[in-house]
Amino acid sequence: MLGVDAVEEEPFCPVSPAVLAAATERAQAADAVVVGPVAWGPGNRPVLVLAEAALARGVPVFLVDPTPERDFTGGAVWHDLQALERAGSRAVGGVDALLTELRAVPGHG
């Protein structure tokens, strides 16, 4: 749909060092970073550091349908997502809204 290669990990497994390294490499080269609507646990929480680093570089970050109902860390991830929003990431309600936002990213309209 977006024409990019995704970095994926097995569902409900901690993010492996190799997958985190691949995701870091892709995020550092990206014109935008998308945090999808996934179930969050302690094993995939480190991925949010990539979004924080992207924001620090001035790269747009989009949070797709962030909700506390998918946080299985006792509220830690929900706190992280809210901090990302306060730092400048944009929450979008779904794929259509995400695609609209991505089209507005400079050089990608």
C-alpha positions as CSV (number, residue, x, y, z in Angstrom):
1,M,0.0,0.0,0.0
2,L,2.8,2.4,0.9
3,G,5.5,0.9,-1.3
4,V,7.9,0.4,1.6
5,D,9.4,-2.7,3.1
6,A,8.2,-3.2,6.7
7,V,10.3,-4.5,9.5
8,E,8.3,-7.2,11.2
9,E,8.7,-9.4,14.3
10,E,6.7,-12.5,15.4
11,P,3.5,-11.4,17.2
12,F,3.6,-11.3,21.0
13,C,7.4,-11.9,21.1
14,P,10.0,-9.4,22.3
15,V,11.6,-7.4,19.6
16,S,14.9,-9.2,18.8
17,P,18.1,-7.2,18.6
18,A,18.4,-7.9,14.9
19,V,14.9,-6.6,14.2
20,L,15.4,-3.6,16.4
21,A,18.7,-2.8,14.5
22,A,16.9,-3.2,11.1
23,A,14.0,-0.9,12.3
24,T,16.5,1.6,13.6
25,E,18.3,1.7,10.2
26,R,15.0,2.2,8.4
27,A,13.7,4.8,10.8
28,Q,17.0,6.8,10.5
29,A,16.6,6.9,6.7
30,A,12.8,7.6,6.7
31,D,11.0,10.8,5.7
32,A,8.3,9.9,8.2
33,V,7.8,7.2,11.0
34,V,4.5,5.4,11.6
35,V,3.7,3.8,14.9
36,G,0.9,1.3,14.1
37,P,-2.1,0.2,16.2
38,V,-0.6,-2.8,17.9
39,A,-0.9,-4.4,21.3
40,W,1.9,-3.1,23.5
41,G,3.8,-5.1,26.0
42,P,7.3,-4.9,27.5
43,G,8.8,-6.8,24.6
44,N,7.9,-4.2,21.9
45,R,8.1,-1.0,24.0
46,P,11.7,-0.3,22.8
47,V,10.3,0.4,19.4
48,L,8.9,3.7,20.7
49,V,12.5,5.0,21.2
50,L,12.8,5.0,17.4
51,A,9.8,7.4,17.2
52,E,11.3,9.6,19.9
53,A,14.6,9.7,18.0
54,A,12.8,10.6,14.8
55,L,11.0,13.5,16.4
56,A,14.3,14.8,17.8
57,R,15.6,14.8,14.2
58,G,12.6,16.7,13.0
59,V,11.1,13.7,11.2
60,P,7.2,13.6,11.3
61,V,5.9,10.8,13.5
62,F,2.3,9.5,13.1
63,L,0.6,7.4,15.8
64,V,-2.2,5.3,14.3
65,D,-5.2,5.1,16.6
66,P,-3.4,5.3,19.9
67,T,-5.5,4.0,22.7
68,P,-4.8,2.9,26.3
69,E,-6.8,-0.3,25.7
70,R,-3.8,-1.8,23.7
71,D,-1.3,-1.1,26.5
72,F,-0.4,-4.2,28.5
73,T,2.4,-2.6,30.4
74,G,0.4,-1.2,33.3
75,G,0.2,2.2,31.6
76,A,3.8,2.7,30.7
77,V,3.3,2.6,26.9
78,W,0.2,4.9,27.2
79,H,2.4,7.3,29.0
80,D,5.1,7.0,26.3
81,L,2.5,7.6,23.5
82,Q,1.1,10.7,25.3
83,A,4.7,12.0,25.7
84,L,5.3,11.4,21.9
85,E,2.1,13.5,21.2
86,R,3.3,16.3,23.5
87,A,6.6,16.2,21.7
88,G,5.0,16.7,18.3
89,S,3.8,13.4,16.9
90,R,0.4,13.4,15.3
91,A,-2.3,10.9,16.2
92,V,-4.4,9.8,13.2
93,G,-7.6,7.8,13.4
94,G,-6.8,5.1,10.8
95,V,-5.3,4.2,7.5
96,D,-7.2,6.8,5.4
97,A,-6.2,9.6,7.7
98,L,-2.6,8.3,7.8
99,L,-2.4,8.3,4.0
100,T,-3.7,11.8,3.9
101,E,-1.0,12.9,6.3
102,L,1.7,11.1,4.5
103,R,0.8,12.7,1.2
104,A,1.5,16.1,2.9
105,V,5.0,15.1,4.0
106,P,7.4,17.2,1.8
107,G,8.5,15.4,-1.3
108,H,5.8,12.8,-1.1
109,G,2.6,14.4,-2.3
